[in-house]
Every structure is written in structure tokens, then in C-alpha cells.
Amino acid sequence: MTTPKFVTRWRGEDLGHPIPEERHAVSVCLPRWRDNVGYEEGDPAVTGAMQCGYPRFFFHPDTARLFAECERRLARPGECAIAFPSERVARRCAEFVRRETGADVRTAACLSDSVHAVFMPVAARETAKAFWQHAGEIVPSRQAAALLKGRVLDSAEGAREKQLLRERVAELQGCSADDVYLFPSGMAAIFTAYRLFQRLRPEARSIQFGFPYVDNLKVQQRLSRVRPVERAVSFFPRGTESDIDEVARLAAAEPLLGLVVELPGNPLLGSPNVARLSELSLRHDFPLLIDDTLAACVNLDTLPVADVVATSLTKYFSGAGNVLAGSLVLNRERPYYERLKRLLAEEFEDIFYGEDAIVLERNSRDVAQRIPKINANAARLCEFLAERPEVADVFYPARVDRANYERHLRPGGGFGGLFSVVLRDAAAKTERFYDALQISKGPNLGTSFTLCCPFTILAHYRELDFAESCGISRHLIRVSVGAEDSAWQIERFAEALRA
């Protein structure tokens, strides 16, 4: 059950407050529609009020202070710095910045042997920040705070918790803990898998099947070595059966790097025919990666039809909204297992910070008990909204591509806690509805408290027409349902609709 501090992060005066109310929160309150637009446009009235943000998009104050300290110690005139959790990650960022900007870039250890900063001209900083966002291989705020205090975590600290986490993920996924790898974010897991695929077929194109979370696609576009971008990835935003036919034609004509698909998708919660995609991957010899984050860890059994499963443990697995993490799981029953396992032995490094592992292990002990309550709450809330005349569409796995979703449903599993809603006369009414909604409002999902955001505005503000061409309304509101009392949740939405 949530505490009152989670219920009150929706008022105008809550702008910029962390959600939850603690130092290492990974969400921030953007309570009004205009606050979200202001954030995207860099309005100082919004960004200046933000005490934190989602850590891949917004540098946590402790992390920003770490960068400033690296600059103070080692920067040359005209240089800025962004720090990363290992020398190899820093070198990857430096290579990306050089390739994108042509700038003179260098790396150096700073404050510890493990943390390496990338030093570059100030004009190249946004490019390095894009790498931080897309790759997800970040220095978390807990590590930054410790380094600034002169405390370097012993490498053994958190080791026990990491093993417990691998075992917990393995139990949920039905695999060996030896095939579970932990990362500092879900995107770091995706990026690692993508690098493995690149090593197998450096010049081949990848397939993004279905409309994905924004950075799943950006990794394949911006972090590919293949140019032009149109050659690096073929994108099938609708994820239809006819799209699968087209993938089959592509796979028959050329070798493919691999295929990435979310089950279900974000934000329309559709479920492509993954069983058919899996058969294609076996027939035409390309690896299949499933991002099952929105399956809430316990609802779907996706590993049997995938070579690799990636999960953002930040979300449902944690539930608390105060730590970033991700996992990558290999399927030893699939033909790519030995090759991927061998490459991971070379590519993987443990950059998941020990203190974060300790927090995540504690948060995730009750994941199997939390999710059924969240499933039930979301189903009731979606049923309520679908019957309201003010609502045009409710996107939820039970209502979109249900048969494809149910094909992978675990015994006792449900349809998850995430849905999206679009109102009738959306252009005129959505902002007023959103501003009146008395639930926590900010980025992130999968928390034990209800949380919502104007997803298309936050994820695709610079490409709203593109998003709408893929079926994603600019007025879409994404809701992550928590474990509060269901009647309380329904009343919050009823009040906002009456507004």
C-alpha cells in the first residue's frame, strides 16, 4: 500500500519535486500539461524547479556535481566533462562524439579508477548526453554522491545482493542464474545485446518490430555503425501480420542483424505475433530480442520464443521508483546461445553499482505478490474508463491483440498495470483533464503507486507528426496503475472526467 506522500504529487506547487519523496527518486513531478511542454522546450521556470528527473534524461544533482568536479580537476580551457562507470564505456561515448561531431575528445579516470570522464568541447556536450540517454551506461546518483564524499565502494559490497537478484530474475524467467546479466539500466541491457548482434553481423540491418519505447529505436539508429540510418534499421511501427510478411521477404533476401520487439508495446500496449516472428528467426537465422518490461516480470513467459530477453528492472521488478537497473537473459535452448554467451564473456563488465543492487534486492522481494494486485486494479480501471462517454480509446493488452498476448500468459498471470487513454475531442479537453487528475504525475512506470504522464509529449515532442503517423496521438496519456485501493483510483479518474 502506498503512503500519502505518493498521493499528493499532482498539484501545481509540486512542480519539480521528486517522486517518491527521496534523494534518489527516478521520477519528478510535472503536474500540469504545460509543465511537460515547458520541460521539453527548456523553459527555465520548469527546468529550474526540477530537483531531479529520470536519470537517463536529466542529470541528477549529485551526478551533475560529479561532472563539475571532474571538470575542476582535469578539464582544459573550453572543455566540459561527462563521467561514465568504466573506461570502456567512456571510450564508447568518446567514439560516438567524434563520429557525430568531429570534435577533439579524450578520456581520463577521475575520482576513482573505475569512473572515467569524457572531456570534450562544450559544443559537443549535447551529443555526449545523447549517448548517456540512449546507451544507459550511466553513473547512478548513489555512486556519484559516494565519490564526492571520497568514499569508494568495495568491489565485494553488493555482490551477495547481485547474486540474489540473478537468482530472482532466473526464477521468474525460468532459466539458470548463470544466464542472467545485470546492468545499470534497462537500456544498457538492450545496448549490450545490440553490440553483440553487431559483432556477429557488422554490416547487416536490424528490424524494430512494433512501435517501441523511444530509445529502443534510437539505439539502432544512432549507435549503429551502418550509414545511412535508413540502412541500419527497418522499422515496422504497426507490427501487423502483413509487416511480418515483409520481414520474411527481407530475411530471405539478406542476412539480418537481429529483430527487436516489445511484448507488449509501449505506449499502445499492442502484442505482435511473436510466435510467428520466433519461427521466422529460426528459419532465416537471425537472433530475436524481446523487451518484456511491460509484462511486469510475472505475467508472461517470453524466454522460450526469444534468443535474448531484456527487462528494465527499474519498473515493476523494483516497484519503488528509487533505483535504475536492467537485466539480460539468454535462452540456452536457442541456436544463438553459444555464440552470444561467448561474446558476452568478452563484452560484459559488471558496472551495476553495489549500493543500487542492495536497494533493488530489498525492493524486489515482494514482486510476485505486488503484481497480481496491480493487474486487478488496472483491469478494473480500464473497464471503468472504456464505458465512459468522454473516453475515445483505452489501450490495454486485454483490449489490443489479446490473443497474441494470451499465447504467452503464465498460469495466474494478468494483463499488467500499464494502459494509455485518449479522450474524445482530445485537443480541447485533454489538458484540462490531465491537470485535474489527482494522482502522481511524472515519467517512469511500474511503481507500487499510480503514476501518469502525457507520454507522446515527453517521448516524442520533437517528432509529434511522426508519432501520429504511427498511430500515437499527441494527446495520449499513459497510466501506470499502482497497488492502492481500486475504488480510490477510479474516483480520481471520475473526478477528473467531471472537471
PEDA-V862959 format. One record per helix or strand. SS is the DSSP state (h for helix, s for strand). FROM is the first residue (numbers start at 0). LEN is the number of residues. Records with the same first field share a line. If there is no record, write none. Layout:
SS: FROM-LEN + FROM-LEN
//
This chain:
h: 3-4 + 11-3 + 32-8 + 43-4 + 60-14 + 86-15 + 121-14 + 140-8 + 158-15 + 176-3 + 185-15 + 213-9 + 228-4 + 240-13 + 273-11 + 292-3 + 302-3 + 336-11 + 353-33 + 401-5 + 425-11 + 454-15 + 485-13
s: 17-2 + 26-2 + 78-6 + 105-4 + 115-6 + 179-4 + 204-5 + 232-4 + 255-7 + 287-4 + 299-1 + 307-5 + 325-5 + 390-5 + 408-1 + 417-6 + 439-2 + 450-3 + 476-4
//
